[in-house]
Amino acid sequence: MIKIENFSKTFNAGSINEVRALKNINLNIEEGDFMTIIGTNGSGKSTLLNAIAGTFIGDEGDIYINNENITFKCDYERASMLSRVFQNPFSGTAPNMSIVENLHLATLRGKKRIPWLRLNKSRSKDLSNILAELEMQLENRLENKIGSLSGGQRQAITLLMAVINKPKVLLLDEHTAALDPKSAAQIIKLTEMFVSRDKLTTVMVTHSMQQALLLGNKTIMMYKGEIIDTLDEKEKKKLTVDDLLNKFADLRKREKLTNEMIKEFRTEYI
């Protein structure tokens, strides 16, 4: 489904602000996979999602979705095949439009026609039934503006909008990080339901080691722009949160030791 070959990206190349964000990424995600991505701050997790989404063009390498090379396609050209939910609950909806208008727009995503915002009773009823899946009693508030909802309610609707057309690829960028624990748990429950029901190929960035272990059938670990480990479902079941934390702690220790050795070598021999 998603194939990434030798993909690299450096921002601000040649300047003092140069950042090698992704280094020679090779990744295969099969149709129906639910892959979680974990890593330290600045490890390239969200940058990898941006690469798949088409937010930027890489320096080298290729990206394929359904055997189609999309490497040089812009984000709007990929809109018909993928959907994305961001960390901020306010990023995926139009606050001054009603719930039903937001949902209607979502159904038209990626389609080559002008959306008509005037909705008839039949269309509103269909969208109300879809909204009821959230179990938040929002189906009777269709005319309420999205901006009047809580962060958790808004993120739930954003998630629903992302999956309403059953996209080939669903990208989740720490989509529970800005929520309180109760709302976050509710969004995770909905995520599992939608992904499982519609068999969506899903890539989810998370800061939660627990989520990484409990969700999905694959996990990749990133560090400084590289994939340092890939865990399948069987391996994930054997690990604990502490095991994952220890992996990153060992990396930092080895890196610190290497830097100290290089510094010592330079002091003595250069």
N, C-alpha and C positions, 0 to 999 in steps of 0.2 A: 504493500500500500504506500508507505513512505520510505524512500531510499535516499540516503545522504552519502555522497562519496567525496572524500578528501576535501571537505569544505572548510575554508578558513576566512576569517575576517579581522582586519586591523583597522581601528578607528584612529584618526588624526596621525596617519603614518608620516614618519619623518620629523615629527615635532616633539617637543618636550612632554606633550600630553598623549603620546602614542600609547595605545592599549591594544594588545593582541587578545581580542575578545573570544575568538574561537580558533582552535588550532587543529587542523587536519581531522575534522569530525567524520567518522564513518559510522552509520547507523541504519539498521533495518527494522522497520515497524510493520508487522504483518496486519492484514485486514482483521479488525475486531480486537486487536491488542489494546490494552489499557496500560499505558506506560507512565510511571511517575518519575520525576526528575528531582534529585536532591543535590545540594552542594552548599558550600560556604558563600558568603556575600562576595559578589564579583566573580563567581566561578563560571558564569556564562549560561546559567539556566534560562533566564528570560531572553537572552540574546539568541539562544537556539530556537526558542519559540518565534521570535521576531524573524529569524531566517526562514523558517517554514512558512510564516504568514506573508512574507514578502515585504516587510518593513524596510529592508535594505537589500542591496545586491552584494553577494560575497566577492572576495578578491579572487578566489579560485574554488574549484569544485562544482559539484552538481547536486540538484535536489529534484527528486521525482515523486509525483503522486499518481498512483494508478498507472505506472509506466510512462507517464507523460512528463517530459522534462520541463519544469516550471522555473528553472534557475533564473531566467531573466524576465519573468513576469512580475509586474507590480502587484501590490496588495489588492487593488480593486479588481485585477484580472483573475485573482484566485478566490474572490468572494463567493463564487458559485459552488466551490468545492470544500470550503472550510469555514468554520465559525470559531469565534474566540470570546472568552469571558475574562475580563481583567480583574485585578485586585480591588480596585476602587468600585464600589457598588454604583457609583454615579456615572461611570464611564460608558455603560452600554445601553443607556436609554435616553429619551428626549424628555426632560423634566416638565416642560410646559404642555406636553401632549398627554392625552388620557391613556389609561391602561390599554383600552381596546385599540386605540390608534397605534400605539407602540407595537402591539401584537400583530396588527394588520400589516404594518410596515415590515415586520420580521418575515412574514410569509412571502413577501415580494422580493426579499433579498436575493440578489444575483439574477433576477429575471429582467428581461429587456422590455419593460413596459412602465408607463408612468403610473405611480400609485394613486388611486382615488381614495381620499381620506373619508369621504362620506360613506358610512356603512349602513347597510340595510339590517332589518331585524334578524333575518336568517343568518347572515354572516356574523353578527354580534353573538347570536346564540351558539354558533359553532365555536367561536373563540372563548365564550364563557365556559363551555364544557371542557375545553383544553385547559383553561386557567384553573378549573376545579381540581386538576391533578396535583396542584401544589398543596392542597388541603390547608389553605390559609384564609378561607372565606372571602377571597377577593373577587370571586365570580359575580358577586352582587354589587361590586363597586367599579364596574367597567368604565364609568365616566369620570372617575377620580383621576386627578393628574398624578403622574408617576412621582413628581417632586414632593408630593404630600405623604409618601410612604416611608416606612423605616428602612434603614440600610439592608436589613435581612430580607424584607419583603421585596425590595427593589432588586437585590441580587438574585433572588429566586425567579423573578420575572425575567431578568437578564439571561439567566441560564435557560429558562423555558424558550425565550426568543432564539437562543443560539441553537437549540436542538429541534425547533418546530418543523424545520424542513429536512430533518435527518441528514445532516452534512456528511460528506465522505470523511472529514477529519474535524474533530473537536479539540480546540486548544484551550487549556485552563491555566491561567497565569496567577497562581497563588490566590485563587478566587474566594478563599475563606479567611485570608490573613487579616482583613480589616474589620471582621465581624466579632461580636461577642461570642463566647463559647456555645451558648444555646443556639444562636442563629447559625453559627458555623457548622454545628452538628446537623442541623436541619438541611443546610445546603449540601453537605456531604451525602446525606441520605437520598436527596433528590438526584444528585449526581450519579450515584450508584444505580438508582432506579432507571434513569434515562439511558445511561450507557449500556446497562444490561438488557433492557427491553428492546432498544433499537440497534443493539450490536454495533455501537459507534466506535470507530477507531479513535482513541483518545490519548492525548499527551498532556500530562498535568504536572506543572511545576508546583512544588510545595516546600514550605519551610519546616513542615512538621515531619519528623522522622517516623512518628507513629502512623500518620496518614500514608507515608510512603510504603510502609510494611503491610498495612492492612488493605490498601486499595490496589486494584489492578493486578496484572499477571507478570509485569516486568518492572524493574527499577534500574535506572542508570544513575551513577554517582559522577558528579563533575567537580573539577578542581582546576582553577586558573585556565579556563577555556578548553579543557580536555576532558574526555570521558575516561575515567580511571577505573571503572568497574561496571559490569552489567550483571544484574541478578535476575534469574528467572523465578517463577512462582515457587518452585521447590526450595530454592535457596533462601527466598524471602521468609518462608515459614520457619526456618531454622534460626533466624536472626532476631535479636532484640534491639531496642532503641540504643542501648548502651554499646552494642556491637558496632552499629553504624557510627556512633560518636567516636568510638575508639579508632575506627578506620581513619577518620579525618584527623584525629589527634596524632596518630602515628605519622601521617603525611607531614603535618606541621613540624614534628620533631625531626624527621629526616631532612626536611628542607632547611631547618635551622642549623642542623649539624653540618649540612653541605655548605651553607653560606659561611659558617664559622671556619670550616676547613679552607675554603677559597680565600677568605680574608687573611688567614694565617699564612697561606702559601704566598700571597701577594706581598705580605709584610716581610717575609724572609727572603724571597727570591726575585722580587721585581724592584 
